[in-house]
Amino acid sequence: MGAFGDRMRREREMRGVTLEEISESTKISKRALQALEEEDFDLLPGGIFNKGFVRAYARFLGIDEEQAVADFVAADTVNHAPEVESKFPLNLEDRAAKPPLNPKRSLTPVLLALLLLAAAAGGWTIWNKHKAQRAANESPFGDTAIPANKPPEQLPAAQAAQATTNDVSTTASPAGDAANPAGSNQKTVSSQSTPASDSNSPSDTSNSDNLSSIDSTQLFTVSIKATEDSWISITADGKPPKEYNLAPEKQRSVTAGKKLVLVTGNAGGIEVSYNGKPLAPIGKKSKKQTVIFTPHGYELR
């Protein structure tokens, strides 16, 4: 029992008063009066009610009410004061017992997340490059289109050499034709007026007689390779047009000196090269397309 409660109890006992008498007079419960004497303030309603109980108790006993209230407030403050001094050393001990946080360990999840993001970004970039490269490899023509206004003399040395090789092969001597049975078969097919099936020969030498009088620097070669069944018509240097039905993987190569007109009924089903240089797609599948070639380039019509 504290000083406040002990004083209130002694004052009551000195006057020979019981708690029941005070309770009956002040209308305060005996339990509340007993809590004041035992300083068990948690059993009281709290706030201004507690001070009212103290005033009524002191008034009944005939002691100074204000002093009784002051003593009560002091006792209540002591009872409810936070135990700072007793807990403070304990907290220090707890903190000393716990090891400090490792800054490297705390950053580990962040670093792992950054590494995962970097790996994902790198994988995405590599996949896109691979996809673009695969698409370029699968494209019939790639990105190597020949400018229509670029003359043959401005072509790279390797391409010019290939064009020269094509010129020599298409203007071979009769002895060379005899050594190549496929070339002779090609001449036989190209002389027919009706559409002919494609032969195994990659070149068409039926125009060689007409090229003998043309400057070799003006000669150009056009190659047509089928990726699916395609019909084509070729008109070289004013000669009568020749029609072919090309099966997949079959091709035709024609050398001209002035003008060559290519007509196809399946623009997306053939691959066209000019002097060995693949052209960009000339049209869509199952669409008719006309391409005019000259020594200076080509033009879509």
Secondary structure, DSSP 4 states (H G I P E B T S, - for coil): --HHHHHHHHHHHHTT--HHHHHHHH---HHHHHHHHHT-GGGS--THHHHHHHHHHHHHHTS-HHHHHHHHHHHHHHHHS--HHHHHHHHHHHHHHSPPP-HHHHHHHHHHHHHHHHHHHHHHHHHHHHHHHHHHHHSSSTT-PPPTT--GGGS-HHHHHHHHHHHHHHT--HHHHHH-HHHHHHHHHHT-SS-EE--S-S-B-TTHHHHTTS-GGG-EEEEEEESS-EEEEEEETTPPPEEEEEPTT-EEEEEESS-EEEEES-GGGEEEEETTEEPPP-S-TT--EEEEEETTEEEE-
